[in-house]
C-alpha cells in the first residue's frame, strides 16, 4: 500500500485543519505514492532515528514533532535538521508529522495521558470554536431520508456523543423552470409549488467539499437550493488539553507519587496548593501554560503539563497544583498511541516503536 493510503487514514482521525497556525503537520519529506515497506514511529526525527529506520528497513517515519517547523532556504547539512533531511532523501525515507492535529482531537495525545493516569469521564479541556459548519438544503419529502443517510455516511450529523443528528421542517417551495431547465417536478415555463423539507445538518468545516458533493449526488433536483453557515459553537470533540477525575481522591503527596509512577518520571516540578485532596486533573502534553485559566475554571485540583517558566508558576496562586513533568515525558506515550491507531487498521506492514531516546534533556541523579 502507498504512504498516501496510510496518511489519508491518519488525517481522518486527526485532520490537518485541526493543527495550530504555527505547526507543520503532514508529509514533510518523501513521495505520497511510494509503496510502504515498514513504518517507524518516533516522538522526534533525528539522525539516529533515521539510521534506526534504515536498520529496520522502514521507508516511512511517523513522528509527533515535525522535523521542519520553518522554511529551509538551503540544504547544506549545517544543523541536525538539514542533515536529517539529506539523509532521509538519500535513503528514500519519507517523514510524516502528526503533531497539534493529534493533540487537538478526542482520543488523541492528551487523552492518552489521561488514560495513563486512569482518569474517568474525560473531556476536552478547552474546546475549539469556528471548526463547524451547518448546511441547510431544501428537498422533496420523499428525498429526505436518502439525503439524511448520505450526509451521515459522509461525516455530518455528529454532535458530541450523538450521531445521525439533523433537523427538518415542512414548507412550500416555489419555482418556475425556464426553457433550458430539465425539471424533475413540474414543467418548463410553469409556476410550481411543492411540499418540501428544510433539512439541516452540522459537520466539521474541513468536510465542506465532501458534504456538498454528497448533497449534489443524492439530491433529485437539477438545481439544489441550499446555503451554508459558519457556526461559532464550541466543538466538544476538538480542542486543547483534557480533563477528568481520578478513581478516588488522593492526598497531594500520594498524587505526586502516583503521577511519577504512572508516567515513569525522573522528576516533577510542582507548586503548592491550598487544596488538600487531588481529584479532578487537567492535562496537556507539551507546553500547556496557556490552559491554566481553563483548568482553574473547570475546577481542576491539579494541572499536569510541561515547559513551565519560573514566573508562570506564580500564576497557580495556591489555587491549583501545577505539575510540570517535562516535555518529552508528557508526550512519549504518543508513540504507543500512533502505533495503536495504525495497527487497528493495517496489518500488511510492520509498525515499529523507535527505541531511540530523543529527549535532549538528561537528569543527574
Beta strands, then each sheet from edge to edge (+ up, - down):
strand 1: 26-29
strand 2: 39-42
strand 3: 60-63
strand 4: 94-97
strand 5: 120-128
strand 6: 132-140
strand 7: 167-176
strand 8: 191-204
strand 9: 226-231
strand 10: 235-251
strand 11: 269-270
strand 12: 277-287
strand 13: 302-306
strand 14: 321-324
strand 15: 351-353
sheet 1: 1+ 4- 3- 2- 15-
sheet 2: 5+ 10- 12+ 13+ 14+ 11-
sheet 3: 7+ 8- 6+ 9-
end
